[in-house]
Amino acid sequence: MRLSPPEIAAALGAEVLAEGEPDSPRRATIDSTQTGPGDLFFGLRGERRDGGEFAPAAIEAGAWGAVVGPGHGTQLSPHTGDNCVRSWIFAVEDPLAAMQALARACRRALDARVLGVTGSVGKTSVKDIARALLPGRVHANRENLNTEIGLPLTILEAPDDTETLVLEMAMRGRGQIAELAAIAEPEVAVITNVGPVHVELLGSVAAIAAAKAEILDDLPPGGTAVAPVAAGELEPHLRRVAQQLRFGSGGDVEATEVKVDEGVTEALVSTPLGAQRFHFPFTEAHNLTNALAAIAAGVAFGADLAGMADRAASIGFSRFRGERMELPGGIVLVNDCYNANPVSMRAALDHLATLEAPRTVAVLGEMGELGPGAAGYHREVGEHARAAGIDYLIGVGLPAREYDPDELVADPGEAAELLAAQLEPGDAVLVKGSRSAGLEAVAAQLPDLVAAEDG
């Protein structure tokens, strides 16, 4: 962190109970078991425990300092142990709010460009692609550090030579994107799309669009909104941003002359800065769309197109997002079980249908948070699978019966066993469902089960 201890105290709005070393911490942590020398531990309040209770353990582990709420400062006074004398102790009313305020201050001190990414589907993939394509030192969220806790932690662990922050922003309700945007203060905001995700919480796709559009409110003068050509319910909200880039067919950033061969998508990408041929290390059509969104963000920052094209080979995706595995007998497993909703389900099934395989198999779990219309959304996905030509469909869990599957099983373990017994050489298999369905267990068990069947 570029801030000095007094600057950190001011950003936190904290009372300093003990002073430590005059240098700055290397990062923030919230887990005392993962805290070590150089770390600033935040004792966040949880549903069951108050993290301030674990501050002494963090200090014993050599933490640079600790931020604690009311009632925890006395146990960390300089008189309770030699280690405490060498650590900074900050007392605040709300450790989470203090961490967010510190993250905002550190974001400003970094003087880095900031790209904010949200949307119903594809935001993690856009983040991953942008991290690879953008020039210079780029820092982005790890894994799912995209919430009111994860985003500030991401900023607070950014190296002090970071030139661009790529910050994915998750949403579970109204006001949450606004909260994250107020911390990140993005200069460019990507909204990948809006679909029936979190309908259970927000009530309608229109309400989801309004919640996603909160990211636009913290754009500075001259900031850029990046959105799809067909923005749907998002369109009225985009009118409040003067500078926009649209991606997709007919947009400011679009792909033509697309060829897919041997695991690579080649495309000529046209932009306001000119045209450039890209070679992407993926074959999914939806990831080409995600790449266009990331390229549009690069264009908004004035990035060199040729440089972005050169870096395209380094694109890599987060775990459980379209991971491709080769199993015995030439069987291909696509592990895409990080999450699921009607939009991403259809895209994944369409990709499965394009794989050159004698038979395609889909193992589908529940799509969560779809509200009263959940059964209908599941039925539509099942119908889409049939229309796409998927040969064999396995549903996992009771809600999956609405897919009208060929087989319905109770849990991921049963699905893995059935799948291993039913698979044939050359099959292509998709495993997808919301995280609550736990279908990562299918992908984890399947290689050994297939090997046993093969043996």
Steps between C-alpha positions, in 0.01 A plus 500: 500500500629843411348659812699571815367386840360847583332511157357152559362608839340806339344293220367249750359774723668310781624562850861379522535281809856386434774593256719256312759517226518821291476316167175408323317164493519277191132404486177461700369171637183387676606145596736481796622156387614653170657806661876545528774761519417817312123443499231732629230286659138615502277347766171498308173419669343177374161343553633270772833642616664838520833497320641731763524194725776367274708817492737379777577190292574720199733715708673190637551389138694820438234719342606856422182613667134435578175690454237411756155612600368614838588279792811339350756774546573436866618143440751635250655774713882526493510363854356157416805361321832587344375433148224758532753775560630450144154504335259776412161470666213701352159525665198581281123482525455275195803304373337421164417865428852592610650242262293636214606856578865394509460322167359818344793701633751244372330491159553876477858477623579237235408746226406199286235483232196306617274275294179387671323191367152379586211323327274200529725264303863505394643760738769267636604396149512865387716575804732210416529604136554869584770407751686324217442757224558833674855638497736558791467373855139381541348387829160328516275311741612151595235228486172643636639804686234721343272591792485777759781309678687351206528814288671714767731208580589487130592868496695473825717217366585684175877550450599864526614502135153400375403696190151360443249352743243263347226461757211260463191599699242249616145583599240342723265794544432867444771741603783246504652597165476864606688412820776326305523772236538764771807309624650423159411825322534346151586710196365237262199286589410180315150355535517166321123446478184483710298182543272317744765454767406590861134538397412338832664793679411790271169397346552577131760531224429875493594524867817300432591742220453796735721335762776418250485856363607633840858451377444795264432749778862528613648548153698825487444763231628344180459149639387227263220247522557173310180309426360252247335618181177334607483641853133422564375623837834671554448744212313778690776514763778535243354833387655670801853429374617714208802291403418141407646206313272220385631152430349230283371471146445848356666668798808716550701186572399199294650180363490392137674229298470266796663158467517229768760227464708280730407679820554850363255769393637735236312824436547838343395749768387844384518791745499882495882475514517280191484129425723221632509124454487306828569133575321399821583178690136389527220381275183609680288759321401661830866553589552680171226737614676535836825575318331778302388659828855482635643643177246784516628578849854508362387735226346727762840515672674564167688168504691397188303244298806313379626470856168360617506250215851390598390441858186303403693170516540549878125502569409255774171449683415458867422155636175321410434731205509288189797291617568234241624158610603201288387165641587144391340391175520845345219627723494880540364648824408869516485602866292819514344466842600827665147632458198479274207703376282480189734715289821317587329160477388564144846625403670194653257261330553674166875456541459134592299449181788638291754250630588234247387195693290195407282569805445801724402463867386776739494459879291788630430608855264762639519865398455694822339834592250504213194576710142388429576437131779252576315195367429674170862610459616142560250366246620752240860391551400135460320585178803696381723198566276282281482764228879533504528127437637387837475121493481402867389713794551420869327714762643527851269582789123538515478844330683348200195289420369805316771451237309182402826305515563149372615413853434678830735429792499623857852637545837561332647171623220301337538710185873421477439128539220496242703709259807278529288193425323663203788679327624377166833566324511842339211647702499873580359580846388827655461530879318817604284630784493763772764466771229389741457188283859394578567358154874558532489163680397336172803637321725408792382137521451426133864449386560221755161342434554502123847355543354220716231429239764505226720265697 
